[in-house]
Every structure is written in structure tokens, then in C-alpha cells.
Amino acid sequence: MPGTTEQKDEQARAQAKTLQDEALQADPNTLRLLFTEARTHYGWQDRDVSEETLRLLYDIAKMGPTSMNQQPMRVIFVRSAEAKNRLEPCLMPANKPKMRTAPVTAIIAHDLNFWEELPTVFPPNPDAQDIFRNNATAAEINAFRNGTLQGAYFMLAARAVGLDIGGMSGFDNAKVDDEFFHGTSLKSNFLVNLGYADTSKIFRRLPRLDYDAVCQTL
Ligand SMILES: Cc1cc2nc3c(=O)[nH]c(=O)nc-3n(C[C@H](O)[C@H](O)[C@H](O)COP(=O)(O)O)c2cc1C
């Protein structure tokens, strides 16, 4: 976007005001697609996912908010037979066929050195890197928190572009880290199978906790 910082601020305010004035709400079908009728899937059709769809997915997911705009999530799309062979030994036995039949399995990871990008992604505070440079605990907490949030945005964005998803945490993170991220600052968080589901493989919907069991107003 061309223009001075002040012009960009003005454009952003005008855009936010337009959105507010439109008083948009998600339409019922969007809510069905993303939440109320969307399911976690375990079986997959023999139908590929295009690179274009994965790019579209990411370009939506990246817009979800993170603290200080940190964006620590990193993603590996495991698609080739060779990459699947590397991932398989890291999984709990029950999860292996779910990963094997999915056309793509995303490793949702986060970069503990995400703060190196802060001058680019958070220019309002030129000293932001100093918060994390010598504080591994703060870096780990922020990478995990915001990487997990981005993983959630990623799953909803996948549904938004018409993909089915199945999250998986039943695997050995240390093994995945050793296999895929050895010698790097990346750590695995969870996996997401992506594709077009074989709907015959799902089970009944499990109960969700009610508002009164979860929420308090003070
Ligand atoms: C982060 C995450 C990890 C999960 N791990 C596993 C797993 O290892 N194996 C599995 O079969 N299902 C796994 N699930 C699926 C959940 O059990 C499922 O999403 C939940 O019961 C809700 O199902 P529903 O979306 O169909 O209502 C996981 C889901 C998420 C979001």
C-alpha cells in the first residue's frame, strides 16, 4: 500500500469505519460451515488439495490477530510419500491411517526466534526485540500462545476455503522436532489433516459445555 504512515493510518480508519457501518454479521451458512455443523474428520477421499487452495487458506489465516503482531506460527505441509514416511513413526498408532489417507497433513509449529521479525511486523516499537532477545521464557510463552491461536485461525480458514480438517495432538512432539526441525528454532505444536472428508468415518457429535458452565460475568 503506497503512501505515508499517516495516510495509511487514515486509510485503515476509513476501512474500519466502513466495516462497522455495514454492521456485517456472519450469515447462517457461514456459521454452519465454520462452527455449528463443521466436524472433525478422520477419513479422506482420494482427492488432492491444490497448492492454490493452501495459499488461499494461509492468506486468510495470517490475518488473525496475534500479540504485537508476532505471527510465530510456521507450517510444514506434509504431502509427498517421502515426507509422510518421515512423519508416520512419530504418530500414535490410531492416528497413522488418518494422516496416511489425508492428502495433506500440516505440521503447525512456532518459531522461538519469531522476535527476529519484529522490526518488520511491529515497526511501531523499534525496541520490541529486546523484550525477547535475552528472555527465552518470554519468547517460549509468546511463541506457544500466539502460535496456537494462529493454528486455530488456520483450521477455521481451512474450513472457509472449503476444506475439511482433523486436528491431531496424538504424536511425539520431540520426535517430530528431531525429524523436521533439528538444529532450528522451530517447535511442533499440533497436526492438522486437510482434504475432502470421507464423511462415513465420523462419529456422533460430542457434547459442548454450556454457557453457564463456562462463562461468568462480573
Ligand atoms: C488440537 C487438536 C488435537 C486433536 N488430537 C486428536 C488426535 O490425536 N486424534 C484424534 O483422533 N482426534 C484428535 N482431535 C479431534 C478432537 O477429538 C475433536 O476435534 C473433538 O472431539 C471435536 O469433534 P467435532 O469437531 O467433530 O465436534 C484433536 C483435535 C484438536 C483440535
Ligand as a Chemical Component Dictionary entry (heavy atoms), coordinates in Angstrom:
data_LIG
# 
_chem_comp.id                   LIG 
_chem_comp.type                 NON-POLYMER 
_chem_comp.pdbx_formal_charge   0 
_chem_comp.three_letter_code    LIG 
# 
loop_
_chem_comp_atom.comp_id 
_chem_comp_atom.atom_id 
_chem_comp_atom.alt_atom_id 
_chem_comp_atom.type_symbol 
_chem_comp_atom.charge 
_chem_comp_atom.model_Cartn_x 
_chem_comp_atom.model_Cartn_y 
_chem_comp_atom.model_Cartn_z 
_chem_comp_atom.pdbx_ordinal 
LIG C1  C1  C 0 -5.533  -29.744 18.639 1  
LIG C2  C2  C 0 -6.357  -30.975 18.441 2  
LIG C3  C3  C 0 -5.808  -32.215 18.676 3  
LIG C4  C4  C 0 -6.542  -33.374 18.450 4  
LIG N1  N1  N 0 -5.935  -34.596 18.569 5  
LIG C5  C5  C 0 -6.563  -35.685 18.099 6  
LIG C6  C6  C 0 -5.871  -36.916 17.950 7  
LIG O1  O1  O 0 -4.686  -37.033 18.240 8  
LIG N2  N2  N 0 -6.549  -37.977 17.450 9  
LIG C7  C7  C 0 -7.858  -37.891 17.086 10 
LIG O2  O2  O 0 -8.422  -38.876 16.608 11 
LIG N3  N3  N 0 -8.549  -36.729 17.219 12 
LIG C8  C8  C 0 -7.935  -35.633 17.701 13 
LIG N4  N4  N 0 -8.607  -34.432 17.780 14 
LIG C9  C9  C 0 -10.032 -34.381 17.430 15 
LIG C10 C10 C 0 -10.934 -33.946 18.611 16 
LIG O3  O3  O 0 -11.197 -35.014 19.469 17 
LIG C11 C11 C 0 -12.214 -33.366 18.001 18 
LIG O4  O4  O 0 -11.861 -32.198 17.282 19 
LIG C12 C12 C 0 -13.273 -33.001 19.047 20 
LIG O5  O5  O 0 -13.754 -34.146 19.702 21 
LIG C13 C13 C 0 -14.448 -32.270 18.401 22 
LIG O6  O6  O 0 -15.014 -33.023 17.360 23 
LIG P1  P1  P 0 -16.032 -32.325 16.352 24 
LIG O7  O7  O 0 -15.285 -31.188 15.727 25 
LIG O8  O8  O 0 -16.394 -33.363 15.343 26 
LIG O9  O9  O 0 -17.203 -31.880 17.143 27 
LIG C14 C14 C 0 -7.900  -33.269 18.027 28 
LIG C15 C15 C 0 -8.453  -32.006 17.806 29 
LIG C16 C16 C 0 -7.697  -30.874 18.001 30 
LIG C17 C17 C 0 -8.322  -29.521 17.697 31 
# 
loop_
_chem_comp_bond.comp_id 
_chem_comp_bond.atom_id_1 
_chem_comp_bond.atom_id_2 
_chem_comp_bond.value_order 
_chem_comp_bond.pdbx_ordinal 
LIG C1  C2  SING 1  
LIG C2  C3  SING 2  
LIG C2  C16 DOUB 3  
LIG C3  C4  DOUB 4  
LIG C4  N1  SING 5  
LIG C4  C14 SING 6  
LIG N1  C5  DOUB 7  
LIG C5  C6  SING 8  
LIG C5  C8  SING 9  
LIG C6  O1  DOUB 10 
LIG C6  N2  SING 11 
LIG N2  C7  SING 12 
LIG C7  O2  DOUB 13 
LIG C7  N3  SING 14 
LIG N3  C8  DOUB 15 
LIG C8  N4  SING 16 
LIG N4  C9  SING 17 
LIG N4  C14 SING 18 
LIG C9  C10 SING 19 
LIG C10 O3  SING 20 
LIG C10 C11 SING 21 
LIG C11 O4  SING 22 
LIG C11 C12 SING 23 
LIG C12 O5  SING 24 
LIG C12 C13 SING 25 
LIG C13 O6  SING 26 
LIG O6  P1  SING 27 
LIG P1  O7  DOUB 28 
LIG P1  O8  SING 29 
LIG P1  O9  SING 30 
LIG C14 C15 DOUB 31 
LIG C15 C16 SING 32 
LIG C16 C17 SING 33 
# 
